[in-house]
Amino acid sequence: MITLKEIRHGILDITHLEIPPGTTSLIGPNGSGKTTLLKLLTGISLPESGAVNIDGSLPRQVEVGWVNEFPDRNILFGTVDDEIASTLRFRHIPCGETSRQIGAALERVGIPHLKDRPVRELSGGEKVLVALATALVHNPHVLALDEYDSHLDSLKARDMDRIIRESGIPYVIRCTQQAETALQSEHVIFLDQGRVQYNGKPGEVFGQLAGTPFFPLSLECRPCM
């Protein structure tokens, strides 16, 4: 379980929040604190006050993967091969095993043909897939996805969602503006003005949101759900 207690950080004001294992979607208006919360959960930022605990450890003590909303902010190295290899090299994985894992990561997200390409030549969607391969290559305990699917078409986004679910990552936490995406999660958190307004199963949260400006239609009015 991920537990947050007495969190005060920027716009966030969270007295108590528990996030169970599985896939959790963070939803809410722009500026509600979704990305800020993701950064606290992954240890990118430390809370001004309060504590975040992930299965008994601090966020910076567990393996995390991060995919930014803005593709160019994901990339640190010049080629796809070096970008995916970076996390493995930092862990001093032997060269042969590094090469094997790079190949497996590229195959997993369907971009083996990009292995030797300069990152600057890639499209936004391709950069996102490289970032996802990089995040998955070391089998993180927590995977944070900050609206990464906004750069993918619907078919590719569903394919990546399946791959992520099959990866066995204990906690997948994603910011999304897509109600359909959130409805496929095990858990949904609705933030507004830095506070958790609703928290629970997708049907429960969207039932509470039905008729509000954020989600004006009831679930029964939406096909194929």
Secondary structure, 3 states (H helix, E strand, C coil): CEEEEEEEECCEEEEEEEECCEEEEEECCCCCCHHHHHHHHHCCCCCCEEEEEECCECHHHCCEEEECCCHHHCCCCCEHHHHHHHHHHHCCCCHHHHHHHHHHHHHHCCCHHHCCCEHHHCCHHHHHHHHHHHHHCCCCCEEEEECHHHHCCHHHHHHHHHHHHHCCCCEEEEECCCHHHHHCCCEEEEEECCEEEEEECHHHHHHHHECCCCECCCHHHCCCC
